């Protein structure tokens, strides 16, 4: 046990027992409905968050992977500055020291892009302006010598308001991420908020702790990078216990999750995957088309813009959401928050706010598209996985 019993590292798993537990969740009664809401897309999220930041009295604590000196970054910062909260802090991943606006900053082409370099300067200036205005900032996960740790990111997105409200999910604070289709959870369950606040404090102190913590029918998994393979086991248990259906929405779904989904198809489980047609990683789109054909998934391609939303619904009763993309980077090298939820109200929210509209806004991959040769994409990602797996243990 660690930290006065608030946290514990999960050293091992009794798979049979866990599968049974997650497949027979006891849903809450109407009198015990969890105070958690799914907020889809940045306009809904920001309308809610902005009000709460301005109402904050004690603290506004934010954690994000991408934060840039653009309109959204300034909007977020200026709102925090206006807040009366005494404690204002931001955790920013070192990702933005190498990649801004999805561009690697140290390529010859990027260094010659005046607009991109101006945004880099604007980001640094904004962080300094925030410091002068009372917002402290720290960077997480150094990039390492010659960027050898660039794949090892703190991928959490988290905002804490006082001891009242926490937000977790996938939305970053920069223009292009704000435009993407995505979601956050607004959490008003005080025990969960306190837990997430403690997690923020640990990260601020430079500590990443691998944790599985249960709050009734809400289980929160915190990945620490080094123990991810064990900590992901409850997610695998849910998939392996699936009996009728699995719906997954993710832009970057890969092995080893795809392997469990393929096995589910072989058991007769209907697996539907929703992934963006306009994927910002072209390699991933080719892989998904190839994988859908060989594994028997129903692949729905989300239309209109990039979807960064990630969530999974198993057998219409177990919801898995958070910052993880269900890809090899999350599995091997990312620090994440994942929630496994058996609350009937939240399942219904996800069905109504995510699945129904997103399927309606998607098209089925055509037979011709599914003939895409994805071997190169698969091989490239497998190589990157093995390299990352070795590098994460180097100093």
C-alpha positions, 0 to 999 in steps of 0.5 A: 500500500502507498500514500496512506492507503489511497493508492495501490500498485497492482502487482498481479491479476487473477484473470478468471475472477476479474473476467467474472467480476467485470462481466457481472457488474452490479449497476447503480440504482436510480438513487445512486446515479453517479455524478459524471457527464460525457461532454462531446467536442470542445465547444460543449467541454469549453462552455462547461470548463470556462464557467467552472474555472471562473467560479474556482476559489481554491485551485485550477490544476491542468494537465495536457499533452499538447499546449500551444501559443495559439487562440485556444492556448491563450483562451485557456490561459487567460481564463485561468488568470481571471480566476480567483483560485489561489493555486494555478498550475499546468503540467505540460508534456515535453512533447511540445518541445519537439512537436507543435501543430503536428510538425516535428520542429527539428526537421530542415523543412520545419526550421525554414517554416516562418509561421511554424517557428513563430508559433514556437516562439508564441508558445514559449512566450505564453508559458512565460506570460502565465508564470508572471501572471501566477500560473506555474508550469512544469514539463513532464517526461523529458525527450532524452538524448537525441529524442530517444524518449520521444515516444514515451509521453505523459498522455493524460488530459486532466483538469481539477477545479477545487475539490469539486470537479475533475475532467478526464479524456482526450482533448488537448489545449491547442487549436487543431486538437480543439477542432477535432472530434473528441470527448471528456468526462466531467466528474463530480464524485468527490472521492474520484476528484480527490484521487485525481487531484492526488495523482496530479500532485504526484506527477507535479513531484515527478512521480509516476505511480501505476495504480488500479483504484475502484470506486464502486462500479467505476474503476480508474487505472493509472498507467505509469509506463513501466508497468503498463503491460500488467495494468492493462490486464483489466481492459483485456479481461473485459474484452476477453469476457465479451459475449455479444458485441464490442464497439470501439472508437479510436483513431489509432487502434493497434495490437495488442488490443486488435489481437483480443478483438480478432479473437472475439470475432472468432468466438462469434462476437460482433466487433464494430470499429469507428475510426476517422476517414481523415486520419492525421496519421495516414499509416494508421488508416491503411493499417486499419483497412487491412486489419478490418479485412483480415480480422472480420471487423465492421469498420466504420469511417468517421466523416468530416474531420479528424476524430480523436475520440476514444471509447469502448462499449462491451456487451452494451454494459461495460464502458471503457474511456479515458486518454488511451488510444488502445494502441501499442504506444499506450500499451508500452510507453504512455502514461494514461488514465483509463476508466472502466465503468459499469454505470447504466446511466453513463453507458446510455450517455455514451450510446446516445452521445457518441455511438448513435451520432458517430455511426450516423456520421460514418460510412462503411469501408468499401470492399475496394478500400479493404484490399489495401496492402497494410503489411508495410504499415503493420511492419513499421509499427511493430518495429517502432513498438520493439524500439520503444520497448527497449528505449523506455528502460534506458536512462 
